[in-house]
Amino acid sequence: MDGKIYFASDFHLGLDTGEFTNRERELIICRWLDTVANDASEIYLVGDLFDFWFEYRTVIPKGHSRFLGKLAELSDLGISISVFSGNHDMWMFGYFEEEFGIPVFHKPVVREWNGKRFFIGHGDGLGPGDRGYKRLKKIFRNRLCQWLFARLHPNFGISLANFWSGKSRLHSKREGFLGADREWLVQYCERKLTEDPSIDYFVFGHRHLPIQHTLENGKSAYINLGDWMHHFTYAVFDGEKMELKKFEPQVPAASSGQETK
């Protein structure tokens, strides 16, 4: 392992929320990528990078040019970047691979560094409960449904998708840690450990809350990466330990019209 491994998720680019505008958050994310590129051997972006993303054959959603350009720049520099689809941007069909040489994963993967095993995924649809979303996800993943959606004109299709994305946010909760017995992803991790006790770290997004929770075996940990709308948190593995950290969300005064603290 030649450098550090970085993990972040839930940028939800395209959404104006929280203290910063979407443009400001995009600049903050690009500044973070520049910062970690100094010592990163790999960067994992673990889902919901966009509040909505659908790749038509010849069209992608408007915007995000600074972020996409930064990914291209870092990939061209030889930094390994991996992207995971989330519940808001699951419709990735090859654009990242073709344009940036960046692989996109639609299911969790296992990686090992320095003898530590990592189970990495966005986290949506895992664990008990949330049956309504699990049914909806099957529809969204259905090839016929995707083909039918692609037949819609992008102006209408993307507007419709943004409406449903907004409905999803209305039902989301930003509660604190609910306790191991009520956190679905914690329950999923505990069950997964009975199948594969070698996992040291479970790394997920989706929950929008930075969490580092030691599991029942006393050695494995569930880590939720938080988000970049309210928390601006990420995780880093330095070869020995895994830590959650916060990036100071400042944007240049020239970009925001005033100094943001």
Protein Blocks (a to p, Z undefined) as FASTA:
>chain_A
ZZdcdddehklgoiaghjbdfklmmmmmmmmmmmmmmmpcbdcdeejkbfbdcddfkbcc
eejklmmmmmmmmmmnopacdddddfklmmcghlmmmmnopacdfbdcdddeehiacddd
fhiopaeejklmmmmmmmmmpmklmmmmmmpcfklmmmmmmmmmmmmmmmpccddcebjk
lmmklmmmmmmmmmmmmbmbdcdehkopacddddfkomaccddebiaklnopadddehja
ccdddddddddfklnopacZZ
